[in-house]
Amino acid sequence: MLAIGCDGDETVYIGSHQISALEAGTGAADDASVDLPTRSNGCGQALGASVNTQTLDVAGYSRMYRVVAPETYDPERAYPVVFGFHARDGDGEQARERLQLESFASDAWIFVYPDARVQQFANEVVASGWQNGPLPSPFDGTEDLEFMDALLDRLAADYCMDRQRVFAAGEGWGGEFGAVLGCFSRHLRAFAQAGANHPYFLPVDQDQDCVGDPAVWIFHGKGDEEFPLQSGVQHLEFWRQKNGCGSAGEPLEFDGFASDDECGALMCSGPATRYCWYSASVGHDVPSDYFGEAVMQFFTDLL
């Protein structure tokens, strides 16, 4: 197993109903703002189409997202929600196709696939990409976090959902945004990321702590040509420290494993923390032979 190596565990906080001030001198967040109802205001309303593309105006921009609800949708049942975040220059439909989460889910989930906004970032890169939070970087910004605040409020009004059971999975830049959302908001119970850049956007060297407290599963390719495996190792180390985990893990295996796949579940005093260093043959792609099935089982076990 590769050694885990990186510093870090802390952050600043943004967002609307999630964010609270730090208690003076303790670094501990006020937990009162996380008392969200398990049934949203959308309960009791009839559902239209089970697959629905919608828009939401946030910060002066019209933002698109796709919602996939069960065909057996029950307006009196509070459903957990899974967000799928796409990679650079993709969209929600691409995330739905590549992450393959629905293929391994029961009819007890609502899936949501937002689109990132095409924009010019500080380094003059123009891309459909996610703003990676408030810390200094060419890709910093908080509008996407505000978008997620507003989107969750809209979903809670339109669907019968459980606000305490919100999950996310993402690939590449979408995996980075999952980590940003997990750290800088209290939205997520857990997230899984595949092939994300190194965690420069997380508070590795900041004298603060994440407001979020999610379970985490880091996937990274041994032969990733975009971001070396060390990027995944650094992500794991960040969350290992934050979630009170040891360095050793219990090995995990799944149907579809390649001979050089290596996965494990760390022993943690805090939220569950897992890793998968997947086959070099997969490159920068998602390990489609088992990613969707393993992630949905992970989320299901946390309900």
ABEGO torsion letter per residue (X at the ends): XBBBBBBEABBBBBEBAABBBBBBGAGBBBAAAABBBABBAABGBBBBBABBBBBBBBGGBBBBBBBBBBAABBAABBBBBBBBBBBBGBBAAAAAAAAGAAAABBAABBBBBBBBBBBBBAAGBBBBBBBAEABBBAABEAAAAAAAAAAAAAAAAABBBBAABBBBBBBEAAAAAAAAAAAABAABABBBBBGBBBBAABBAABBBBBABBBBBBBBBBAABAABBAAAAAAAAAAAAAAAGBBABBBBBBBBGBBAABBBBBBBBABBBBBBBBBBAAAEABBBAAAAAAAAAAAAAAAX
